[in-house]
Amino acid sequence: MDLSLSTETMGDRTIVRVGGEIDVYTAPKLREQLVELVNDGSFHLVVDMEGVDFLDSTGLGVLKRVRAHEGSLRLVCNQERILKIFRITGLTKVFPIHTSVEEAVAATD
């Protein structure tokens, strides 16, 4: 399955809506999009993962590397199968995970 990406701005946050599978084949496309946004000055990102059907370790690695930049990276996800991956890997302590884009944009954590 392919990866779909779209972006929009809400206040000082850039929302990246992701759909499909984030795996070894599609993760570079996500990484390029996130790095391009940071390079263009978007330092507060919200990655909406509601449309993600599958996430592997390559996708997790992309998120961790982008997180290393200055700014913030918040995730939106309430799909149990994806949340389980974040819990198992301990990344719920690394990324603020919200249940909606609006909640992520409003958060001050």
C-alpha positions as CSV (number, residue, x, y, z in Angstrom):
1,M,0.0,0.0,0.0
2,D,1.2,3.5,-0.7
3,L,1.7,6.4,1.7
4,S,-0.3,9.5,1.4
5,L,0.8,12.8,2.9
6,S,-0.8,16.2,3.2
7,T,0.0,19.2,5.3
8,E,-1.9,22.2,6.7
9,T,-1.2,24.9,9.2
10,M,-3.1,25.6,12.4
11,G,-1.7,28.5,14.3
12,D,2.0,27.9,14.8
13,R,1.6,24.2,14.2
14,T,2.1,22.3,11.0
15,I,-0.2,19.3,10.7
16,V,1.0,16.3,8.6
17,R,-1.8,13.9,7.8
18,V,-0.4,10.4,7.1
19,G,-2.4,7.6,5.5
20,G,-1.5,4.1,4.5
21,E,1.6,2.1,5.6
22,I,4.8,3.4,7.1
23,D,7.4,0.8,6.3
24,V,10.8,0.3,4.9
25,Y,9.6,1.3,1.4
26,T,7.5,4.4,2.4
27,A,9.3,5.7,5.4
28,P,11.8,7.7,3.3
29,K,8.9,9.7,1.8
30,L,7.7,10.6,5.3
31,R,11.2,11.5,6.4
32,E,11.8,13.7,3.4
33,Q,8.5,15.5,4.1
34,L,9.2,16.1,7.8
35,V,12.8,17.2,7.2
36,E,11.7,19.6,4.4
37,L,9.1,21.1,6.8
38,V,11.7,21.6,9.5
39,N,14.2,23.0,7.0
40,D,11.5,25.5,5.9
41,G,11.0,26.7,9.5
42,S,8.1,24.5,10.7
43,F,9.5,23.5,14.1
44,H,6.2,22.5,15.7
45,L,4.8,19.5,14.0
46,V,1.7,17.4,14.6
47,V,1.7,14.0,12.8
48,D,-1.9,12.8,12.4
49,M,-1.6,9.0,12.2
50,E,-5.3,8.2,12.2
51,G,-5.1,7.0,8.6
52,V,-2.1,4.8,9.2
53,D,-2.8,1.1,8.7
54,F,0.7,-0.3,9.5
55,L,3.8,1.0,11.2
56,D,7.2,-0.8,11.4
57,S,10.5,0.0,13.1
58,T,11.7,2.0,10.1
59,G,8.7,4.4,10.5
60,L,9.5,4.6,14.3
61,G,13.1,5.5,13.4
62,V,12.0,8.3,11.1
63,L,9.8,9.8,13.9
64,K,12.7,9.5,16.4
65,R,15.2,11.2,14.1
66,V,12.9,14.1,13.3
67,R,12.2,14.5,17.0
68,A,15.9,15.3,17.5
69,H,15.5,18.7,15.9
70,E,14.6,21.8,17.8
71,G,10.9,22.3,18.3
72,S,8.1,19.8,19.1
73,L,6.6,16.7,17.5
74,R,3.2,15.5,18.7
75,L,1.4,12.5,17.4
76,V,-2.3,11.9,16.9
77,C,-3.4,8.3,17.2
78,N,-6.2,6.4,18.9
79,Q,-5.9,3.1,17.0
80,E,-5.0,0.5,19.5
81,R,-2.9,-1.6,17.1
82,I,-0.6,1.4,16.4
83,L,-0.6,2.6,20.0
84,K,0.5,-0.8,21.1
85,I,3.7,-0.4,19.1
86,F,4.5,2.9,20.9
87,R,3.8,1.3,24.3
88,I,5.9,-1.8,23.6
89,T,8.9,0.2,22.4
90,G,8.6,2.7,25.3
91,L,8.0,5.6,22.9
92,T,4.9,6.8,24.7
93,K,7.5,8.4,27.0
94,V,9.2,10.1,24.1
95,F,6.2,11.4,22.1
96,P,3.2,13.2,23.4
97,I,0.3,11.2,21.8
98,H,-3.1,12.8,21.5
99,T,-6.5,11.5,20.4
100,S,-7.3,14.4,18.0
101,V,-5.5,17.1,16.0
102,E,-7.4,19.8,17.9
103,E,-6.1,18.3,21.2
104,A,-2.6,18.2,19.9
105,V,-2.6,21.7,18.6
106,A,-4.0,23.0,21.9
107,A,-1.6,21.1,24.1
108,T,1.2,23.0,25.8
109,D,3.2,19.9,26.9
